[in-house]
Amino acid sequence: MPNSAEAYARRGAPWTFDAAGVVRFVEELSESRFGAHRKTIMAPSFDHAIGDPVEGGITLGQEIQFVLLEGNYLLLDAEPWNKIRELVDETWFVDVDPTLATERIAKRHIQSGIELDWNGALKRVRDNDLPNGVQIRDKLLTADIKIESIHSEQ
């Protein structure tokens, strides 16, 4: 990225992703659903502790019949993300209360080493992650199913 400091500060914002690459991947998945088009597909993996996707980290063999895609912007009504909606069979949106999201994300920032303490983690959530969540909600395409994430002790 041209401005790596800004990209790090805004990590997780839509423009920090290879959105066109995500769409190409979903197109490849969509095309491979049927008979003669079935093939092994390599997908990127992601670990918050590493911080960047690992190309080819996941192998989806020809025998795979069901793939669950998870990601913040898969239902974002903005180019090129909005193309994904028509490439998949079903969409779900998992909503979460911002207070619960703040707690979960701050803990993840500390566990993954992105932030060293609770105050730094909360600042990062407020300055970066919550605005991303607002953008997702404000530009959300209609999902087939919407569910609410809840707190669980398990």
C-alpha positions as CSV (number, residue, x, y, z in Angstrom):
1,M,0.0,0.0,0.0
2,P,1.2,3.5,-0.8
3,N,0.7,4.7,2.8
4,S,1.5,1.8,5.1
5,A,1.2,3.8,8.3
6,E,-2.3,4.9,7.4
7,A,-3.2,1.4,6.3
8,Y,-2.0,0.0,9.7
9,A,-3.9,2.7,11.6
10,R,-7.1,2.0,9.6
11,R,-6.5,-1.8,9.4
12,G,-9.8,-3.5,8.6
13,A,-11.3,-0.5,6.6
14,P,-12.7,-1.6,3.2
15,W,-9.9,0.1,1.3
16,T,-7.3,-1.9,3.1
17,F,-8.5,-5.1,1.4
18,D,-7.9,-6.4,-2.0
19,A,-11.6,-6.2,-2.7
20,A,-11.2,-7.0,-6.4
21,G,-9.3,-10.1,-5.4
22,V,-12.0,-11.1,-3.0
23,V,-14.6,-10.7,-5.7
24,R,-12.5,-12.8,-8.1
25,F,-12.2,-15.5,-5.5
26,V,-15.9,-15.6,-4.9
27,E,-16.5,-15.7,-8.7
28,E,-14.2,-18.7,-8.9
29,L,-16.1,-20.4,-6.1
30,S,-19.4,-19.7,-7.8
31,E,-18.3,-21.0,-11.1
32,S,-16.9,-24.2,-9.6
33,R,-20.2,-25.2,-8.0
34,F,-21.4,-27.2,-11.0
35,G,-20.3,-30.6,-12.4
36,A,-17.5,-30.3,-14.9
37,H,-16.4,-26.9,-13.5
38,R,-15.5,-28.4,-10.1
39,K,-11.9,-27.9,-9.3
40,T,-9.5,-27.4,-6.4
41,I,-9.4,-23.7,-5.4
42,M,-6.7,-22.1,-3.2
43,A,-8.0,-19.5,-0.7
44,P,-6.2,-17.0,1.5
45,S,-6.1,-17.6,5.2
46,F,-6.0,-15.0,7.9
47,D,-4.8,-14.8,11.5
48,H,-5.2,-11.6,13.5
49,A,-1.8,-12.3,15.2
50,I,-0.1,-12.3,11.8
51,G,-2.2,-9.4,10.5
52,D,-2.1,-10.1,6.8
53,P,-3.7,-12.7,4.6
54,V,-1.6,-15.7,3.6
55,E,-2.2,-16.4,-0.1
56,G,-3.0,-20.1,-0.7
57,G,-3.3,-20.8,3.0
58,I,-6.5,-22.9,2.5
59,T,-7.1,-25.6,0.0
60,L,-10.7,-26.2,-1.1
61,G,-10.7,-29.6,-2.8
62,Q,-13.1,-30.6,-5.6
63,E,-15.0,-32.7,-3.1
64,I,-16.0,-29.7,-1.0
65,Q,-19.7,-29.0,-1.4
66,F,-20.3,-26.2,1.1
67,V,-18.2,-23.1,1.7
68,L,-19.0,-20.6,4.4
69,L,-17.6,-17.1,3.7
70,E,-17.1,-14.7,6.6
71,G,-16.1,-11.1,6.4
72,N,-17.1,-7.6,7.3
73,Y,-17.7,-6.3,3.8
74,L,-19.3,-9.2,1.9
75,L,-22.6,-7.4,2.0
76,L,-21.3,-3.9,1.6
77,D,-23.2,-1.9,-1.0
78,A,-20.1,-0.4,-2.6
79,E,-18.0,-1.4,-5.6
80,P,-16.7,-4.0,-6.0
81,W,-18.0,-5.6,-2.8
82,N,-21.7,-5.4,-4.0
83,K,-21.0,-8.0,-6.7
84,I,-20.6,-10.7,-4.1
85,R,-24.3,-10.8,-3.2
86,E,-25.3,-12.2,-6.6
87,L,-22.5,-14.8,-6.6
88,V,-23.6,-16.7,-3.5
89,D,-26.6,-18.9,-2.7
90,E,-27.5,-17.4,0.6
91,T,-26.4,-14.5,2.8
92,W,-26.6,-14.0,6.5
93,F,-25.8,-10.9,8.5
94,V,-24.6,-11.3,12.1
95,D,-25.3,-8.1,13.9
96,V,-23.7,-7.2,17.3
97,D,-24.4,-4.6,19.8
98,P,-21.6,-1.9,19.6
99,T,-20.8,-2.2,23.3
100,L,-20.3,-6.0,23.1
101,A,-18.3,-5.6,19.8
102,T,-16.1,-3.0,21.6
103,E,-15.3,-5.5,24.4
104,R,-14.6,-8.4,22.0
105,I,-12.5,-6.5,19.6
106,A,-10.4,-4.8,22.3
107,K,-9.7,-8.2,23.8
108,R,-8.7,-9.5,20.4
109,H,-6.4,-6.5,19.8
110,I,-4.5,-7.3,23.1
111,Q,-4.4,-11.1,22.5
112,S,-3.0,-10.7,19.0
113,G,-0.5,-8.1,20.1
114,I,-1.9,-5.2,18.0
115,E,-2.3,-3.2,21.3
116,L,-0.4,-3.8,24.5
117,D,-3.0,-2.5,27.0
118,W,-6.7,-2.1,27.5
119,N,-6.7,1.7,27.0
120,G,-4.8,1.5,23.7
121,A,-7.1,-1.3,22.6
122,L,-10.2,0.7,23.4
123,K,-8.8,3.8,21.6
124,R,-8.1,1.7,18.5
125,V,-11.7,0.2,18.6
126,R,-13.2,3.7,18.9
127,D,-11.0,5.3,16.3
128,N,-11.1,2.5,13.7
129,D,-13.2,-0.6,14.3
130,L,-16.5,1.1,15.4
131,P,-16.4,3.5,12.4
132,N,-15.9,0.4,10.1
133,G,-19.0,-1.1,11.8
134,V,-21.0,2.0,11.2
135,Q,-20.1,2.0,7.5
136,I,-21.1,-1.7,7.3
137,R,-24.5,-1.0,8.8
138,D,-25.1,2.2,6.8
139,K,-24.3,0.5,3.4
140,L,-25.6,-3.0,4.1
141,L,-27.2,-4.9,1.2
142,T,-30.2,-6.9,2.3
143,A,-29.3,-10.3,3.8
144,D,-31.4,-13.4,3.5
145,I,-31.1,-13.9,7.2
146,K,-30.2,-11.5,10.0
147,I,-29.2,-12.8,13.4
148,E,-28.0,-11.0,16.6
149,S,-24.8,-12.1,18.2
150,I,-25.1,-12.4,21.9
151,H,-22.7,-12.8,24.9
152,S,-22.0,-16.4,25.9
153,E,-19.8,-17.6,28.7
154,Q,-18.8,-20.7,26.6
